Amino acid sequence: MTDDIAIAILAELRAIRLALAGRACAADDSSIAFLRAVHAAVGARVFTAGDLAAHAALPGSAALRAAILAVCRGLGARPLGRALRRVEGRPMAGLCVERIGAERDGIVWRVAVTAVSFTAVTTLPIAPAPGLDAPSGLDIRTGRR
């Protein structure tokens, strides 16, 4: 492998890494607070959106209720299900919502603790190689075309 090919591969790898980091950074503070509140309420147990709505309606669940209302239009099962679907599979702050299956009452969800958080990866310094542009057309510094 020549040095030029190795440099091109490295530039492409950096571009891919930045693109993934930009995708992962799309999570806002309310989504992260929502995931943390759901995890604090249910832990690693499985639940449906209806179960979560019922739990949020209990006295003493003010933090969960506030986090839900920050990402949903209401405390119903459908808006909650849509909010869970929006964050599904996106690691945020070391947590990730997983769809386990479906049952008569709706989709069964679980909040899992992820081994590696993309937010931790994005803090690593990524310096572009001098004078190289990413072969995919992405600017390695900004991650944009």
HELIX and SHEET records of a PDB file:
HELIX    1   1 ASP A    3  ALA A   24  1                                  22    
HELIX    2   2 ASP A   29  VAL A   42  1                                  14    
HELIX    3   3 ALA A   49  ALA A   56  1                                   8    
HELIX    4   4 ALA A   62  VAL A   71  1                                  10    
HELIX    5   5 ALA A   77  VAL A   87  1                                  11    
HELIX    6   6 PHE A  118  VAL A  121  1                                   4    
SHEET    1   A 2 LEU A  95  GLU A 103  0                                        
SHEET    2   A 2 GLY A 106  VAL A 113 -1                                        
END                                                                             
